[in-house]
């Protein structure tokens, strides 16, 4: 069956439209969410209030938004480096979990007499854990030309099973009443709080520093220039003598380190121990954040802020309105759907086919 229309590529997509596309997608997501609330028998305006107003009426609420945004920024900035280089790392969730395991292992060594410098060791170990996990994908891609999408995604489940084994086995808290969790970390191994009265910790500052450093790297650094050229024009990169192996390893190791730090900060921050559900899917949500932020580190910070509101709004909708917490996933999916739709029309125009002549 022939469709009555066709999508024709635009010769030069408007850059204004490119940057406005995420805002249009967000507006469409909010409108669709209001309609969904109406179908569920709730006031549509409750959707706006619960998801976008209530989390921001107090300092504690702002702290919770920053807390949720921290792992999203760290993971998404790393993914942006990969995607800019045309390296499709889909396994930030696994690298986050690997970082939580490595950082948590160091945190469990803390005693009541340990100094505050142990926090630095936790973060370094977490970054190394995430980097090592990403190195598996880089090695398999480099050595055997394995597809990095499949490899990085499958390693997520390996990391989840490894974490589950540890908290059910050797790292299980003997005084935890049988729950699969590690011991609570000592205070010396916990992330310092930035603002009294909130749970916002040092990881938030690290996320902002990472975003600023990535922006400088892409805008001013030679390796950042290599990453961008490799993604935009692979043949030109090869002609210029840029090493594909170096770009692959640099992008994946940097992405893995940032995701690992996110995991370590999550374990040593609000959670305070290792549990099987250390992440509610931050690594996967970060993929949406990266594209909503237009793969730009500063845009990612704003996109992570919006995604954090979705997480908190989903929790509030469950506790105050009796709605399922899966609404968070619905909002995330709608945002990605509308973003893809908007981007399609930014880069293509709709052309209607002429009706066939009747003979």
C-alpha positions as CSV (number, residue, x, y, z in Angstrom):
1,X,0.0,0.0,0.0
2,X,1.4,3.4,-1.0
3,X,1.2,6.1,1.5
4,X,-0.3,9.4,0.3
5,X,2.7,11.3,1.6
6,X,6.5,11.1,1.7
7,X,9.2,12.5,3.9
8,X,11.7,14.5,1.9
9,X,15.1,15.4,3.5
10,X,15.6,19.1,4.0
11,X,18.7,20.6,2.3
12,X,19.7,22.6,5.4
13,X,17.7,22.0,8.7
14,X,17.1,25.2,10.7
15,X,19.5,25.3,13.7
16,X,16.8,27.2,15.6
17,X,14.4,24.4,15.0
18,X,17.0,21.9,16.1
19,X,17.4,23.5,19.5
20,X,13.6,24.2,19.9
21,X,12.7,20.6,19.1
22,X,13.3,19.3,22.7
23,X,11.2,22.2,24.1
24,X,8.3,21.3,21.7
25,X,8.7,17.6,22.7
26,X,8.6,18.5,26.4
27,X,5.4,20.6,25.8
28,X,3.8,17.7,23.9
29,X,4.8,15.4,26.8
30,X,3.2,17.6,29.4
31,X,0.0,18.0,27.3
32,X,-0.2,14.2,26.8
33,X,0.4,13.6,30.5
34,X,-2.4,15.9,31.4
35,X,-4.7,14.0,29.0
36,X,-3.5,10.7,30.7
37,X,-4.4,12.1,34.1
38,X,-7.8,13.0,32.8
39,X,-8.4,9.5,31.5
40,X,-7.4,8.1,34.9
41,X,-10.0,10.3,36.6
42,X,-7.7,12.9,38.0
43,X,-7.6,16.6,37.4
44,X,-5.2,17.3,34.4
45,X,-3.8,20.2,36.3
46,X,-2.7,17.8,39.0
47,X,-0.2,16.4,36.5
48,X,1.5,19.8,36.2
49,X,1.4,20.5,39.9
50,X,2.7,17.0,41.0
51,X,5.5,16.7,38.3
52,X,6.6,20.3,37.9
53,X,5.5,22.5,40.9
54,X,5.5,20.5,44.1
55,X,9.1,19.3,43.9
56,X,10.3,22.9,43.7
57,X,8.4,24.6,46.5
58,X,11.0,24.0,49.1
59,X,14.8,23.8,49.6
60,X,14.5,20.1,50.3
61,X,12.6,19.6,47.1
62,X,15.3,21.4,45.1
63,X,17.8,19.2,46.9
64,X,15.9,16.0,45.8
65,X,15.8,17.2,42.2
66,X,19.6,17.8,42.3
67,X,20.0,14.4,43.9
68,X,18.1,12.7,41.1
69,X,19.8,14.8,38.4
70,X,23.4,13.9,39.6
71,X,23.7,10.3,38.2
72,X,21.7,11.4,35.1
73,X,24.2,14.2,34.3
74,X,27.3,12.0,34.9
75,X,26.0,9.1,32.8
76,X,24.6,11.4,30.0
77,X,27.7,13.4,29.7
78,X,29.7,10.2,29.2
79,X,27.2,8.9,26.7
80,X,27.4,12.2,24.8
81,X,31.1,11.8,24.3
82,X,30.5,8.3,22.9
83,X,27.6,9.3,20.7
84,X,29.5,12.3,19.3
85,X,32.3,9.9,18.3
86,X,29.7,7.4,16.7
87,X,30.4,4.9,19.5
88,X,27.1,3.5,20.6
89,X,27.5,2.7,24.3
90,X,24.1,1.6,25.6
91,X,25.5,0.1,28.8
92,X,25.9,3.0,31.1
93,X,23.6,1.2,33.5
94,X,26.0,-1.7,33.8
95,X,28.9,0.7,34.2
96,X,27.1,2.5,36.9
97,X,26.5,-0.7,38.8
98,X,30.1,-1.8,38.3
99,X,31.2,1.6,39.8
100,X,28.8,1.1,42.7
101,X,30.3,-2.4,43.4
102,X,33.9,-1.1,43.2
103,X,33.2,2.0,45.3
104,X,31.0,0.1,47.7
105,X,33.8,-2.5,48.2
106,X,36.1,0.3,49.3
107,X,33.4,1.8,51.5
108,X,32.9,-1.5,53.3
109,X,36.6,-1.4,54.4
110,X,35.9,1.8,56.4
111,X,35.9,1.7,60.2
112,X,34.8,4.2,62.8
113,X,38.4,5.5,62.9
114,X,38.7,6.1,59.2
115,X,39.4,9.6,58.0
116,X,37.3,11.7,55.5
117,X,39.9,11.1,52.8
118,X,38.3,7.7,52.3
119,X,35.5,9.3,50.3
120,X,38.1,10.2,47.6
121,X,39.2,6.6,47.5
122,X,35.5,5.5,47.1
123,X,35.0,7.8,44.1
124,X,38.3,6.8,42.5
125,X,37.5,3.1,42.9
126,X,34.0,3.7,41.5
127,X,35.4,5.5,38.4
128,X,37.9,2.7,37.9
129,X,35.2,0.1,38.2
130,X,33.0,1.8,35.6
131,X,36.0,2.3,33.4
132,X,37.0,-1.4,33.6
133,X,33.5,-2.5,32.8
134,X,33.4,-0.2,29.7
135,X,36.9,-1.5,28.7
136,X,35.3,-5.0,28.2
137,X,33.1,-3.5,25.5
138,X,36.1,-1.5,24.0
139,X,38.3,-4.6,23.9
140,X,35.7,-6.8,22.3
141,X,34.9,-4.1,19.7
142,X,38.6,-3.5,19.1
143,X,39.8,-7.1,19.0
144,X,36.9,-9.0,17.5
145,X,34.8,-6.2,15.9
146,X,31.9,-7.1,18.2
147,X,28.9,-4.8,18.0
148,X,29.3,-2.4,21.0
149,X,25.5,-1.9,21.2
150,X,24.8,-5.6,22.0
151,X,28.0,-6.1,24.1
152,X,27.4,-3.0,26.3
153,X,23.7,-3.9,26.7
154,X,24.4,-7.5,27.7
155,X,27.0,-6.5,30.2
156,X,24.3,-4.6,32.0
157,X,22.7,-7.9,33.0
158,X,26.0,-9.4,34.0
159,X,26.7,-6.5,36.3
160,X,23.2,-6.8,37.8
161,X,23.7,-10.5,38.5
162,X,27.1,-9.8,40.0
163,X,25.7,-7.2,42.4
164,X,22.8,-9.6,43.3
165,X,25.3,-12.4,44.0
166,X,27.4,-10.1,46.3
167,X,24.5,-8.8,48.4
168,X,22.9,-12.2,48.6
169,X,26.3,-13.8,49.4
170,X,29.7,-12.6,50.6
171,X,28.7,-9.0,51.2
172,X,25.3,-9.7,52.8
173,X,24.8,-7.8,56.1
174,X,24.6,-10.5,58.8
175,X,22.5,-8.2,60.9
176,X,20.2,-7.3,58.0
177,X,17.3,-9.6,59.0
178,X,17.8,-11.6,55.8
179,X,17.4,-8.7,53.4
180,X,19.8,-8.8,50.4
181,X,21.9,-5.7,51.2
182,X,25.4,-4.9,52.5
183,X,26.2,-3.3,55.8
184,X,25.6,0.4,56.1
185,X,28.7,2.4,55.2
186,X,30.5,4.2,58.0
187,X,30.2,8.0,58.0
188,X,33.8,8.4,56.8
189,X,32.8,6.6,53.5
190,X,29.7,8.6,52.9
191,X,29.4,11.6,50.5
192,X,29.5,15.0,52.3
193,X,26.3,16.9,52.2
194,X,26.4,20.3,50.4
195,X,23.5,22.0,52.0
196,X,22.1,21.4,55.5
197,X,18.5,20.2,55.5
198,X,18.9,18.4,52.2
199,X,20.4,15.2,50.9
200,X,22.3,16.9,48.1
201,X,25.8,15.7,48.3
202,X,29.3,16.2,46.8
203,X,28.3,14.1,43.7
204,X,26.2,17.0,42.4
205,X,29.2,19.3,42.3
206,X,31.2,16.5,40.6
207,X,28.5,16.2,38.0
208,X,28.6,19.9,37.2
209,X,32.4,19.8,37.0
210,X,32.2,16.9,34.6
211,X,29.7,18.7,32.4
212,X,31.9,21.8,32.3
213,X,35.0,19.8,31.6
214,X,33.3,17.9,28.8
215,X,32.2,21.1,27.3
216,X,35.7,22.5,27.3
217,X,37.0,19.2,25.9
218,X,34.6,19.2,23.0
219,X,35.0,23.0,22.3
220,X,38.7,23.5,22.9
221,X,40.5,20.1,23.2
222,X,42.2,18.3,20.3
223,X,40.8,15.0,21.4
224,X,37.4,16.5,21.6
225,X,37.9,17.7,18.0
226,X,38.9,14.2,17.0
227,X,35.7,12.8,18.7
228,X,33.5,15.2,16.8
229,X,35.2,14.6,13.4
230,X,35.0,10.8,13.9
231,X,31.3,11.1,14.5
232,X,30.4,13.6,11.7
233,X,32.8,12.4,9.0
234,X,34.5,9.0,9.7
235,X,36.3,9.0,6.3
236,X,37.6,12.5,6.9
237,X,38.9,11.4,10.3
238,X,40.7,8.4,8.7
239,X,42.2,10.7,6.0
240,X,43.4,13.1,8.7
241,X,45.2,10.2,10.4
242,X,43.0,10.2,13.5
243,X,43.3,6.8,15.3
244,X,40.0,4.9,15.4
245,X,41.2,2.8,18.2
246,X,42.2,5.8,20.3
247,X,38.9,7.4,19.7
248,X,37.0,4.2,20.6
249,X,39.0,3.6,23.8
250,X,38.9,7.3,24.9
251,X,35.2,7.6,24.4
252,X,34.3,4.3,26.2
253,X,36.7,4.7,29.1
254,X,35.6,8.3,29.8
255,X,32.0,7.3,29.6
256,X,32.5,4.3,31.8
257,X,34.4,6.3,34.4
258,X,31.7,8.9,34.6
259,X,29.0,6.3,34.9
260,X,31.0,4.5,37.6
261,X,31.4,7.7,39.6
262,X,27.6,8.1,39.4
263,X,27.2,4.6,40.8
264,X,29.7,5.2,43.6
265,X,28.1,8.5,44.5
266,X,24.7,6.9,44.6
267,X,25.9,4.0,46.8
268,X,27.9,6.3,49.2
269,X,25.3,9.0,49.0
270,X,21.5,8.7,49.5
271,X,21.5,4.8,49.6
272,X,24.4,4.4,52.0
273,X,24.9,0.7,51.2
274,X,24.7,-1.8,48.3
275,X,21.3,-3.2,47.4
276,X,20.2,-5.0,44.2
277,X,18.2,-1.9,43.2
278,X,21.0,0.6,43.5
279,X,19.7,2.3,40.3
280,X,16.1,2.7,39.1
281,X,17.4,2.8,35.6
282,X,19.5,6.0,35.5
283,X,21.9,4.6,32.9
284,X,19.0,3.9,30.4
285,X,17.2,7.2,31.2
286,X,20.6,9.0,30.6
287,X,20.3,8.0,26.9
288,X,17.1,10.1,26.6
289,X,18.8,12.9,28.6
290,X,21.8,12.9,26.3
291,X,19.6,13.3,23.2
292,X,17.2,15.8,24.8
293,X,20.3,17.8,25.7
294,X,21.4,17.7,22.1
295,X,24.6,15.8,23.1
296,X,25.8,19.1,24.5
297,X,27.1,18.9,28.1
298,X,25.4,22.1,29.2
299,X,22.1,21.1,27.5
300,X,22.4,17.8,29.3
301,X,22.3,19.6,32.7
302,X,18.9,21.1,31.8
303,X,17.6,17.8,30.4
304,X,18.7,16.0,33.5
305,X,16.8,18.5,35.6
306,X,13.6,17.8,33.7
307,X,14.1,14.0,33.9
308,X,14.7,14.3,37.7
309,X,11.3,16.0,38.0
310,X,9.8,13.0,36.2
311,X,11.3,10.7,38.8
312,X,10.1,12.7,41.8
313,X,6.8,13.4,40.2
314,X,6.2,9.7,39.7
315,X,6.9,9.1,43.4
316,X,4.6,11.9,44.4
317,X,1.8,10.6,42.1
318,X,2.1,7.2,43.8
319,X,2.1,8.5,47.4
320,X,-0.4,11.3,47.1
321,X,-2.7,10.3,44.2
322,X,-2.6,6.5,44.4
323,X,-1.3,6.2,40.9
324,X,1.3,3.7,39.8
325,X,5.0,4.8,39.9
326,X,5.3,3.5,36.4
327,X,4.1,6.9,35.3
328,X,7.7,7.9,35.4
329,X,8.5,5.4,32.6
330,X,5.5,6.6,30.7
331,X,6.7,10.2,30.8
332,X,10.2,9.2,29.8
333,X,8.8,7.2,26.9
334,X,6.6,10.0,25.7
335,X,9.4,12.5,25.8
336,X,11.6,10.2,23.7
337,X,8.7,9.5,21.3
338,X,7.9,13.2,20.8
339,X,11.6,14.1,20.5
340,X,12.1,11.6,17.7
341,X,8.9,12.9,16.0
342,X,10.0,16.5,16.2
343,X,13.5,15.7,15.0
344,X,12.0,13.8,12.0
345,X,10.1,16.9,10.9
346,X,13.1,19.2,11.6
347,X,15.2,17.2,9.2
348,X,12.5,16.3,6.7
349,X,9.4,17.9,5.2
350,X,6.1,16.3,4.4
351,X,5.2,16.1,0.7
352,X,1.9,14.8,-0.4
353,X,1.8,12.6,-3.4
354,X,-0.3,13.6,-6.4
355,X,-3.3,11.4,-7.0
356,X,-2.8,9.0,-9.8
357,X,-4.5,10.2,-13.0
358,X,-7.6,8.3,-13.9
359,X,-7.4,6.9,-17.4
